[in-house]
Amino acid sequence: MKLNTLTRRTAILAVSFLTMAACGASGDESGEGPNSAALQEISLGEADAPVTIVEYASWTCPACLQFHNEVVGNLKEDYVDTGKVRYVFREFPTAPANVSVAGFALARCAGEDRYYDVLDELFSRQTAILSLARQGGQVKQALQQIGANHGITDEAEFDACLNNSDIRRAISASVAAGDEAGVNATPTVFLNGELLDGYEWRQWPAMQSMLDEALGEDAPETATEAGMEEAETPAMTDEGDMSGESMNIETESMDETEGEAAPQQ
């Protein structure tokens, strides 16, 4: 896949100027700049879990959708819900960044108890919403429906959410934290503060092995290992981009290179 460039500067501009152009309002610009805001992260799992997973990702990134579908669900069920892992999602918007930021704003506006539910729905609708973005379709209406499903029930409340400067600064702080940590692609994952290299961890068996090693547990036998054991044992029977000039979430078209964020060349 050809990667789409997304720098910290681009993402922060998206956060800062999205709603002014999209909603025709100046927004609340009180307070200090985005880099001064404390990182307001929303986590799942026990605060004192022995392992912490931090994922920098974007709901508009196809590679993040694959990771979300194939890894995150298993992670939550087998490790987060059982108290072994604390999971933190940090927003790192990718193209079309104004749409990505708007979705993240909705998740935050829905509240901590609904944040991950909104993320799940955003990911489930990724393909449809990106198609609308490419065609200049009604992206705002699609996002409004997602908001309505999670308590943001009218257009005034939706617009107020996108114009909330505290929300924009919180997302900017997430981007800044990723930038400082050297994040240049999505998804990027840290396990107990250590960056996971390569791509094997994007598949559940490899991620599961890494988690079990960090927990000091024996990884469950894989299907491949089981097959090897059977082969060694005698058978007993015979059976077996964005810019500040175009920020309207209703009409912005999408570049064909959207997806993972990549380093600036």
Protein Blocks (a to p, Z undefined) as FASTA:
>chain_A
ZZddddfklmmmmmmmmmmmmnopgbjaedcdfklpccddddedjfklcbdcdddddfkb
mklmmmmmmmmmmmmmmmmmnopaccdddddddddfklmmmmmmmmmmnojklmmmmmmm
mmmmmmmmmmmmmnopafklmmmmmmmmnopabfklmmmmmmmmklmmmmmmmmmmmmmn
opabdcdddeehiacehjllmpmklmmmmmmmmnopacdddfklmmmmmmmpccfbfbdc
ddfklmcfkloccdfkgcjddddZZ
